[in-house]
Amino acid sequence: NAVISLGKEYHILSKVNGSIEEVLVNENSPVKKGDVLIKISSRDLLYQKQLRQSNLDSYMAKKEESDIGKLMTTSPMEYINGLGSSLESARAAYEAAQTEYNAKQALYESQSISLMELESAKASFESAKSNFETASSRLDESNKYLKSLKDEGLSEKDISKKFYESTKKQIEAAIESEKTSIAQLEHQIEDCEVKAEYDGIISKIPAKDISMA
């Protein structure tokens, strides 16, 4: 004599949003814990990670420049003028990337280029936009802080000291922020592979009938 029973039913939900790229299992397939069941597109998350990494690399370069004392060889106004030049370069790159992306969108709509070419232009545009916004923000913050120091009536030496201490702290805070964002994106990218959380048998696959999770 024997009793045959089914195991407890368990629903596995996606932790991320995105288009479903691939369903790797079928109904009644046995699976082991950790097996990949469904793959969700990580394209947008990878774009975001690329932008964050670009920002992080920029901040790390600025911190290294500050650490070796290069900033201290110039006055705060000379440093701000340098930020202004960087902003204009970032603006030109942003406008060029925007023009290129708009052109590629029109070409893609007319089926003259591939989706990969369009996505490459989009990634370049978003990177240039992020760099421009970062440069603009840094220039505004530096100008405001320098003005506040002058309003305090400090000596030029004290202004230089406080100005660069503040600049370094801002860069360090920005570095930590970008590192945190990248770590979060990496977790989300990992979650684009929906995995079995237990050994079992696949009973239903609703993802087969939809295009987005």
VENQUILIN-V862889 format. One record per helix or strand of 2 or more residues. SS is the DSSP state (H for helix, E for strand). FROM is the first residue (numbers start at 1). TO is the last residue. Records with the same first field share a line. If there is no record, write none. Layout:
SS = FROM-TO / FROM-TO
//
This chain:
E = 19-23 / 30-31 / 36-40 / 193-195 / 200-201
H = 43-67 / 71-73 / 76-109 / 115-151 / 156-190 / 206-209
//
